[in-house]
């Protein structure tokens, strides 16, 4: 489950988890129950880092929330 830290992951290069064929930002690839956007992790697909996947391929809501957390 997500914690209440300002930025719960590597500030510059968060962990991504592929959920339903879409990349989402998560706190931890094995322990997170939900992505930043609230999507429930039902199946643990591939995991990667943002620098590898690229922002264009990540859930827009996850990116928006991640940027807001960075600026907080």
N, C-alpha and C positions, 0 to 999 in steps of 0.2 A: 504494500500500500504506500502511496506517496506520503512524504513527510511535509511539514510546514516550513521547511527551510526556504530562504529567498530563491536560490537557484539550486535545485536538488541534484544536479549532475555537473559534470565537467562544464564549467562556464563557457568555454569556447567551442567544445566539440562533444555535444551530448550523445547519448546512446540512442539508437533507433531500433525499433522492433517492427518487423513486418507483420501486420495484422490485417487479414482479409485483403491481401495483395496491395496494401498501402503502407508506407513507412510512417511510423508515429514515434514521437519522442517519449521516452520512458526514463524513470529514475534508475532502474536496475533491470537488466535483461532477464533475470531469473525470478526476482522477487516482486516486481511491480504487478499489481492487479489491474491497473488502468493506465492509459496513456495520459499525457497532459490534457488533451482535449476531452477526456472522460470516457473514451472508447474502452470497453472492457477487453482485457487480454483473455481470449478464449482458447487460442492456440498459439504457441510460441514458434513462430516461423524464424526466418533468418534474422540476425541482428548485425548491426554495423554502427559506424560513427557518421555523423553529419558530413564531415569532410570527405568521406568516401562516396556517399550517396548523392550529396548535393541538395541544396534548398529547394530546387524546382521539383524534386521527387518526394517531398515530405508533406504530410497533412498541413494544410494552410492554417488551421486553427491551432495546431500544436506549435507551429512556428510563431504565430502571433502571441500566444501565451508565453513562450520561451523568451521572446524579445522583451515582453513586458516585465518578466521576472528579472532579466538582465539589467533593465533600466531602473528597477525599484531600489 
